[in-house]
Amino acid sequence: MDMCWKAGLVLVMCWGLTSSEARDEHHDSMFRAPLDFGFVPSVVYETHAYYEPGPIGVLFHMVHAFLYVVQPNPFPKDLIVKMVQQNMGGIKGDDYKKPENVVLLLQAIFYELGFIVLTVLGVLFALLMPIVGLCFCVCRCCENCGGEMHQRQKKNGDCLRGFYMATLIATSVFLAVGVTITYAANQNITSQIRSTRRLVNTNIRDLKAFANYTPAQIDYLAAQYTTAKNKILSDLDNIGTVLGGQIHNQLEREVVPALDNALRMTTAMREAKESLESVTTSLETLQEGTGRLQNSLESERASLSNTLNDPACSNGAVTHTCNTIRGTLSQLALSANFNGLPDVEAPLANLDAVLETDLSNIVQKGYSSFNDTPMLVREQTKDMVSEVKVLLDKSCGEIIGFTKMFPVEPALENFTKFLTESQKNIEAYYPQIDQLDFYRWIGCVVICCMVVLVLAFNFLGLLCGSCGYDKNATPTTRGCLSNTGGNLLMASVGFSFIFSWVLMGVVVTTFVVGGNIEKLVCEPLANRQIFKIIDTPYMVHPAKKNFLPGMLFQDPNIDLTVGSMYRDCYENSGLYSALQLETKFNFNKFLNATVYNLELAKIFNSVNVDLQGMLLLEQEGKDNLIDFANTGIGEIDYQAYLTEVNKGVTVVDLLSYANELEAQADRLPRGALENALKGHASSIRQIHKDQVVPMEQAMGTLGQSIKLLQKTSRELPIKVTNVLNAIEAAEYLIANNVSHVVRKETEKFIKHIVGYFTQYTEWVKHSLAMEVAQCKPISNIVDSLEIVACSFIVDSVNTFWFGLGGCCMLLIPSIIMSVKLAKFYRRMDTEDVYDDSMDVVSGFHSEPLYGISNPVMSSYPSYDTMRWYPRASAPPRQPDW
């Protein structure tokens, strides 16, 4: 039966241990603080691959908008992929006649339709302008097409001249704007080419910094294993506190309450002894006081009876009062009898014998034995700690050896040398690039000067013509300045025909090249669509799925694309993750197999802690508790004590009796009887004060002590039994079932140690992915190439042809307006002559009279007087014939 009770109690304890696992896990998570591995040495790259064009950016946007109108179709990714894949081996023989190639060709033509239409128009312009100019020249030589030196005067001549002049001015202004745009684009190319050197230098410096910092970063990762190792060694050195403390915390939930209850029993013993001593003292006081009070009350009762026998009480008026008082004399007597109560000497003597054993000291030994758990754990795991330290040192060496296994530093040194040589080679080309750019700049300036020459003749012609024009002069009498203005305008027309086809040829060439590069290279490069073409499976080689891993690792099946690598490098991730190097050099897998290997796990799993030698309460202490339960406290007649205590000291309250006696005396006539009764009342009060009050206090103390003893005696057997059972159950748990607790806490300790390894490996994984060998320079190179090729060159070239093309188109209205306006400025050979008798006399057509009044004409004969007279303002007079 006793074993069943112990087994049941042990099960309850085990349930208590299990129910606290949530709290243990929380405590364990709080206990395992995160490790501080510091910061991986970082490098700040200089290159800022961002370009803000400034004011010329407005022109760039205009050109982009124009190209969107010309080519609004989206980037033909699928078309390019199909064309490359279907013709990867080249077109041979009649392959171009195949239906699929014809379809692709038609799709390409449809995509390039806008460019084709404008190119055809430009070619026609370049071909037709020289022909039209030649025909125009021949026509004028034949005095046609405005070539005759005769101007017919019209009523709206001034309006036409003003219209032609205003139109030519506007056209010239727009021509000036166009040539300014052209020159600005030309100058921007030169300025940005010089800025390219800064991008080249910063990119090379970034690559050198990348190469120089990477070995130090890798060494830092390997060195930080020491941080985890030192923390593990610290916990192993304190395994008694760490593991033993956790075992102690798990067991103390059952052991400490049992010891605390045993310790409380020493307090109960002292309290029981104090109560027994109080009972003895109070009982002696009450028994002694009872005798004295008995004598006092009998003496007072006899004296009061003698007073009531006085003849004065025979008087009829006071007889009733005396008889009333005489009837209460029997109340002056004792109520409680303490002489018959049994003493408690025997239980007190037994308890004194029990207290001779120092139970508190015995319990403290149990506490001390239990608190030595960390020391026991430290002693029993000493060999295991030594073995783990050896393995940790071995793992540290393996990690360092693994980082040195690959020739990273020599490769990066060679890479740095390659960068230095490359920079020197690039810088060696700078003079040639500057010379070629200078020739290009001169050529573009010459082209701009062609337009400027036309503009110069236009503006000079307008200036001379406008300043020299005299509205009162006839066409044949116009001044030299006006005639020079007309000749300058005609020179403008001639140079326009001479230069226009050359300018248009330059425009068409740059438009076709620059526009297609912008739409097929720059725009898809800006929105990263071009990477989708490169990353198309089997795009570059029909046998290689992915181009980049096939080139780098000779394994095209790795899911690595140029777009993903650029995206990772653009976010400044590590090269390890950007190139997915874990597929070839899985450093994380090596760490997981090294820092916590099977041998280390075997050592940890062999941890065993034996606590069977732990003794919580010696047999002497247990016997002492049993003796305490058998002291005889429970055999005391508590009811007899309580009965007497509850009775009160006297039958009647002496104070009330004295007050009533005094009130009866006040009803008597004044005299000796009244005074005698009041003297008795005073005596009774004195008896109450001197004897009853101390006895009442002693009775109160006795009652409290009896009640405490009664309660203690009632609970004592159960308490002692529970304490002994709890102690035995805890000892049984330690002796037989502690392996469960030890195993659970050992697993938690191992998990705690492994947690440091996990923190290190996770930190290494994150650092390799984000902080080691950050490949921002790679994306910066791509972005720099985009800036140089597209923003610096292509946008400027496109702006160049955009401005120059506008100039070419404006040459047509400039030619027309110049020819028309020159007629009003040049000096004519002949002019219209008018007769007063006729509305119009003209060799060509009739018009109403308009022009200069000529009174001489009134005497002319009626025959035709219009003749050709070179440089004459009018025919000669008739008398001179």
Secondary structure, 3 states (H helix, E strand, C coil): CHHHHHHHHHHHHHHHHHHCHHHHHHHHHHHCCCCCCCCCCCCCCCCCCCCCCHHHHHHHHHHHHHHHHHCCCCCCHHHHHHHHHHCCCCCCCCHHHCHHHHHHHHHHHHHCHHHHHHHHHHHHHHHHHHHHHHHHHHHHHCCCCCCCCEECCCCCHHHHHHHHHHHHHHHHHHHHHHHHHHHHHHHHHHHHHHHHHHHHHHHHHHHHHHHHHHHHHHHHHHHCHHHHHHHHHHHHHCHHHHHHHHHHHHHHHHHHHHHHHHHHHHHHHHHHHHHHHHHHHHHHHHHHHHHHHHHHHHHHHHHHHHHHCCHHHHCHHHHHHHHHHHHCHHHCCECCCCCCCCCCHHHHHHHHHHHCCCHHHHHHHHHHHHHCHHHHHHHHCHHHHHHHHHHHHHHHHHHHHHHHHCCHHHHHHHHHHHHHHHHHHHHHHHHHHHHHHHHHHHHHHHHHHHHHHHHHHHHHHHHHHHHHCCCCCCCCCCCHHHHHHHHHHHHHHHHHHHHHHHHHHHHHHHHHHHHHHHHHHHHHHHCCHHHHHHCCCCCCECCECCHHHHHHCCCCCCCCCHHHHHHHHHCCCEHHHHCCHHHCCCHHHHHHHHHCCHHHHHHHHCCCCCCCCCCCCCHHHHHHHHHHHCCCHHHCCHHHHHHHHHHCCECCCHHHHHHHHHHHHHHCCCCHHHHHHHHHHHHHHHHHHHHHHHHHHHHHHHHHHHHHHHHHHHHHHHHHHHHHHHHHHHHHHHHHHHHHHHHHHHHHHHHHHHHHHHHHHHHHHHHHHHCCCECHHHHHHHHHHHHHHHHHHHHHHHHHHHHHHHHHHHHHHHHHHHHHHHHHHCCCCEECECCCCCCCECCCCCCCCCCCCCHHHHHCCCCCCCCCCCCCCCCCCHHHC
